[in-house]
Amino acid sequence: MEAAVPSKVTIKLEFSKPFVARNTAEFTLVPEGAATTVTWAMLGSRPLMMKVMGLFFSMDKMIGKDFETGLNSLRTAAEV
């Protein structure tokens, strides 16, 4: 029997606030020695209102903290 370590995990996300949206989140895992680099990306269409908001607000500043919190939680769970 053989099992391959995944290099990407994809999940579907559904938001209800502040706008209804359906997106895909991808976690890409790249082994680097004894560690693994994880990249978290969110993909999906952006309604007109989100495009307009993108002109005035930094999405990284708005949700970047949530991504960092999630990645730190993933690290904690993986190191147990």
C-alpha positions as CSV (number, residue, x, y, z in Angstrom):
1,M,0.0,0.0,0.0
2,E,1.2,3.5,-0.8
3,A,0.0,6.9,0.2
4,A,1.1,10.2,-1.2
5,V,1.4,13.3,0.9
6,P,-1.1,15.9,-0.5
7,S,0.4,19.0,-2.0
8,K,-2.9,20.9,-2.2
9,V,-6.1,20.9,-0.2
10,T,-9.2,22.7,-1.6
11,I,-12.3,23.5,0.3
12,K,-15.5,25.4,-0.6
13,L,-16.5,28.5,1.5
14,E,-19.9,30.1,1.7
15,F,-20.3,33.5,3.2
16,S,-23.5,35.2,4.3
17,K,-22.0,38.5,5.6
18,P,-21.2,41.2,4.7
19,F,-22.1,39.8,1.2
20,V,-23.4,36.5,0.1
21,A,-20.5,34.8,-1.7
22,R,-19.3,31.3,-2.7
23,N,-15.5,30.9,-2.9
24,T,-12.9,28.3,-3.0
25,A,-10.0,28.2,-0.5
26,E,-6.7,26.5,-1.5
27,F,-4.0,25.4,0.8
28,T,-0.8,24.7,-1.1
29,L,1.8,22.7,0.9
30,V,5.5,22.7,-0.1
31,P,7.9,20.6,1.9
32,E,11.1,22.5,2.9
33,G,13.5,20.3,4.9
34,A,11.9,19.5,8.2
35,A,9.2,22.1,7.7
36,T,6.3,22.8,5.3
37,T,5.5,26.1,3.7
38,V,1.7,26.6,3.5
39,T,0.1,29.2,1.2
40,W,-3.6,30.0,1.7
41,A,-5.4,31.5,-1.2
42,M,-9.1,32.3,-1.8
43,L,-10.5,32.2,-5.3
44,G,-13.9,33.2,-6.6
45,S,-15.9,35.8,-8.4
46,R,-16.2,39.3,-7.0
47,P,-19.6,41.1,-7.2
48,L,-19.5,44.7,-8.4
49,M,-19.7,46.0,-4.8
50,M,-16.6,44.0,-3.8
51,K,-14.7,45.4,-6.8
52,V,-15.7,48.9,-5.8
53,M,-14.6,48.3,-2.2
54,G,-11.3,46.9,-3.5
55,L,-10.6,50.4,-4.9
56,F,-10.8,52.0,-1.5
57,F,-9.9,49.2,1.0
58,S,-7.0,46.8,1.1
59,M,-8.4,43.2,1.2
60,D,-5.1,42.1,2.8
61,K,-5.7,44.5,5.6
62,M,-9.4,43.5,5.9
63,I,-9.0,39.7,6.0
64,G,-5.2,39.2,6.2
65,K,-5.4,38.9,10.0
66,D,-8.0,36.1,9.6
67,F,-5.7,34.2,7.3
68,E,-2.8,34.6,9.7
69,T,-4.9,33.4,12.6
70,G,-6.0,30.4,10.5
71,L,-2.5,29.5,9.4
72,N,-1.2,29.8,13.0
73,S,-4.0,27.5,14.2
74,L,-3.1,25.0,11.4
75,R,0.6,25.2,12.6
76,T,-0.4,24.5,16.2
77,A,-2.6,21.5,15.2
78,A,0.2,20.1,12.9
79,E,2.9,20.4,15.6
80,V,1.0,18.3,18.2
